[in-house]
Amino acid sequence: MEYIEPHAHMVSRTTDDYQQLALTGCVALAEPAFWAGWDRRSADSFEDYFGQLTDFEPKRAAQFGIRHYTYLCLNPKEGENRELAREVIKRIPKFLERPNVIGIGEIGLNRNTRNELETFKDHVALALEYNQLILIHTPHLEDKYKGTKLIIRALQTFAKLDPQRVMIDHAEEHTIEMIRDNGFRCGLTLYPHTKVSMARAVDILEMHGTQGIYVNSACDWGNSVPVAVPQFILEMRRRKHSEETIRTVVYDNPISFLSQSPKFHLQAPQASVSQMAEVGI
Amino acid sequence: MSNLAGSCKMDLAQTLDEYFLENRHKLLEIAAFLDRLDRACDGATPEDDFRVAAMRRAIGVLLSDSKCRARDVQLILSDPTDEPRERLDRKAAWGAYINQNGH
């Protein structure tokens, strides 16, 4: 079955992972900007990263017929540094015209601090000013419930914001209702330990329905599974869900959200020999 | 989420056939983990740790009649407060809520 991987940090993954994604039916993916595992020291470092996301990674993905899209931001893990955040946010607009940039993300909260919240609101304002989609990271573990409440409360202060253009990701059993009741799109992240398992993701869909929900691997440099979405497909089949229902979650719903950006389309990318040489293959 | 009855497409026997063994495994992992805490070389009391205390409360939920046990466990492990933290205390979450008194 063809699927969309709407959240994957491919800069941290190998070319073999791109191949596995392609072999399992992935036709497009979206890569939000994230934390490198260490705090970057300057806005210049972010500019280099944004260059990687908008130039190098699309070429790497194209070799396997996968279309690559991206969201840009300073990740919530670095949001405490207000000075750095302001400087990075100033530099984002010049990248927004690049052909694979579809939004601002993944923004949100990490430890739910006042500074993180201010950095989050600055990013939302930027997204609205430039008419970008918004991808939101909700915090980990014990911080998720409160963080999701704070995020929704902050979003509701933006009168012009259309909640259907906002994807609130990493939802779990205790946050999905507040996300959907307030009209936002909702992502379930399939992680081995710290988010939802394949079985729990199916449980959530059985209990809440499929409307406005997609699943993703959020694979990165940590303990994560790039082919989590096809594993989820197998779990849905194990649970006797129809192919139509599965396709809704792994293909139609991601397209419904992502295609609100005029840049998103599914024509297979062409990887030229010169492009492949450029990325060292 | 008012009517959850029948929302799983498998009947009871099918669900047990598919999932009993892997959940039996998880149950034994938790039991062995609790035993391991009791055998810690410093002789410390596991229940004094906020994570163990939260886990013991969560285990109580498993025996309840709630139809949303996963959600209820999540809430037990969550920060129940509403106001943002004044400043960053650490980068990573703990997995269970710790209040200002360390509990």
Contacts between the chains, C-beta under 8 A, distances in Angstrom:
chain1	res1	chain2	res2	distance
A	77	B	91	6.3
A	80	B	87	7.8
A	80	B	88	4.5
A	110	B	88	8.0
A	110	B	91	7.1
A	111	B	85	5.9
A	111	B	88	5.6
A	111	B	89	6.6
A	111	B	90	7.1
A	111	B	91	7.4
A	111	B	93	7.4
A	112	B	79	7.4
A	112	B	84	5.4
A	112	B	85	5.4
A	113	B	84	5.8
A	113	B	85	4.5
A	113	B	86	7.2
A	113	B	87	6.1
A	113	B	88	5.2
A	114	B	84	4.6
A	114	B	85	7.1
A	114	B	86	6.3
A	114	B	87	7.7
A	115	B	87	7.5
A	115	B	88	7.3
A	116	B	84	7.6
A	116	B	88	7.7
A	117	B	84	5.3
A	139	B	93	6.8
A	140	B	92	7.4
A	140	B	93	4.3
A	141	B	77	7.1
A	141	B	93	3.9
A	141	B	94	6.9
A	141	B	95	4.9
A	141	B	96	7.8
A	142	B	77	5.7
A	142	B	78	5.3
A	142	B	79	5.1
A	142	B	93	5.6
A	142	B	94	6.1
A	142	B	95	6.4
A	142	B	96	5.6
A	142	B	97	4.5
A	142	B	98	8.0
A	143	B	78	8.0
A	143	B	79	6.0
A	143	B	93	5.1
A	144	B	74	8.0
A	144	B	78	6.8
A	145	B	74	7.1
A	145	B	75	6.8
A	145	B	78	3.8
A	145	B	79	6.6
A	145	B	80	7.8
A	146	B	78	6.9
A	146	B	79	4.5
A	146	B	80	7.6
A	146	B	81	6.3
A	146	B	82	6.8
A	149	B	82	6.9
A	150	B	84	6.3
A	172	B	74	6.0
A	173	B	68	7.2
A	173	B	70	4.4
A	173	B	71	4.1
A	173	B	74	5.2
A	174	B	71	4.9
A	174	B	74	3.8
A	174	B	75	5.4
A	174	B	78	6.5
A	177	B	1	7.0
A	199	B	19	7.3
A	200	B	70	6.6
A	203	B	8	7.9
A	203	B	70	7.1
A	206	B	7	4.5
A	206	B	8	5.7
A	206	B	9	7.5
A	207	B	1	5.8
A	207	B	4	5.8
A	207	B	7	5.8
A	207	B	68	7.9
A	208	B	1	6.3
A	238	B	18	6.6
A	239	B	8	7.3
A	239	B	9	5.9
A	239	B	10	6.3
A	240	B	9	4.2
A	240	B	10	6.0
A	241	B	9	6.5
